[in-house]
Amino acid sequence: MNVSNYMTRNPITVTKYTNIYDAKKIMEDHNIRRLPVLDGNRLTGIVSKTDILEASPPDLTKHSIHELNYILSRMIVSEVMTKHPLTVSPDTPIEIAAKLMRKYKIASLPVLEEGELVGIITESDLFDAFIEIMGGHISGSKIILTLEDKPGALANATHIISRHNANIISIVTTRRGIKEGESLISIKIDKEDATDIVEEMREIGIAATSRFENPV
């Protein structure tokens, strides 16, 4: 799955000459936390609510709301934005975007295609991707398996699931937190009760448990 599957397309933008009071109001009106900044058609920066907050006077109690708005209206986005932000393309794998955000401690990435802004991907979009990949958006049973890292090990489990006429919603694997030479597998299926499936897996030596999950 790529960034294009989860990004917000054609995001709301401002120019580098937009005053930060207007930028702040745009964010509030559209319930967003950041805005790509354009110079013509070229991405030149990104401005966030935090940038605007940090540009505000440090002691707000000394200023009335009218004074604060006046101060903000005298400043433009280019004074507070992050210049030349890190970007990705629509075909960047979603996990690469997540690694970049984590590595550089940033909350969003503008998406460029042939130099033009076509979208933005944020931490919230990555959460949505994680929920979908884990099958958290659909009711069903999650079967947790511990399997040896060897060819055919997973195929045995999925063959049993197929025989019980269950559809697989998601499969996720990890080697974190278990002993070397094994994998922990999470399989979400579209059945409320996976008891028979788990029992058949145990009969052939697969360590398996299950639980029913409803989306929150």
HELIX and SHEET records of a PDB file:
HELIX    1   1 VAL A    3  ASN A    5  5                                   3    
HELIX    2   2 ILE A   20  HIS A   30  1                                  11    
HELIX    3   3 LYS A   49  ALA A   55  1                                   7    
HELIX    4   4 LEU A   60  LYS A   62  5                                   3    
HELIX    5   5 ILE A   65  SER A   73  1                                   9    
HELIX    6   6 VAL A   77  GLU A   79  5                                   3    
HELIX    7   7 ILE A   94  TYR A  104  1                                  11    
HELIX    8   8 GLU A  123  ILE A  133  1                                  11    
HELIX    9   9 ALA A  153  ARG A  163  1                                  11    
HELIX   10  10 THR A  195  GLU A  203  1                                   9    
SHEET    1   A 3 THR A   8  ARG A   9  0                                        
SHEET    2   A 3 GLU A 116  THR A 122 -1                                        
SHEET    3   A 3 SER A 108  GLU A 113 -1                                        
SHEET    1   B 4 VAL A  14  THR A  15  0                                        
SHEET    2   B 4 ARG A  34  ASP A  39  1                                        
SHEET    3   B 4 ARG A  42  SER A  48 -1                                        
SHEET    4   B 4 THR A  82  LYS A  83 -1                                        
SHEET    1   C 4 ILE A 168  THR A 174  0                                        
SHEET    2   C 4 GLU A 182  ILE A 189 -1                                        
SHEET    3   C 4 GLY A 140  GLU A 148 -1                                        
SHEET    4   C 4 ALA A 207  GLU A 213 -1                                        
END                                                                             
